[in-house]
Amino acid sequence: KAEQKKEAKRNKDKLDVQDQQLKAEEENLHGVLKTAEVLVSEADDKLKKSIMQKDMEQMSVAQAMLETARQKITHAYKSLSDVHSKRAVIAEKRKVLTSPSKHSHDTLKKRRV
């Protein structure tokens, strides 16, 4: 029993470290999204000015800015989805670790059926 408690504590500590890393990654991705929002806003302003001035070069620059922002947003949302999935798995593992006796009992019940 003592060895099982030590193992459970080590596993919980590993999960805590992984969860902290994922939280940091999530915060970083939210920063990327904020940067992309600023880029979209600036590109929009640049595009409006260039259309009014009929400046094709600045229109191209604004279009490139919008494309870059779109790519950043797409990548950030996909990565956030991955992070949320990983954190859900960690939460489930943590739940199993915090109630090992119930989990063991469920496993025994499944074997009897």
Secondary structure, 3 states (H helix, E strand, C coil): CHHHHHHHHHHHHHHHHHHHHHHHHHHHHHHHHHHHHHHHHHHHHHHHHHHHHCCHHHHHHHHHHHHHHHHHHHHHHHHHHHHHHHHHHHHHHHHHHHCHHHHHHHHHHHHHC
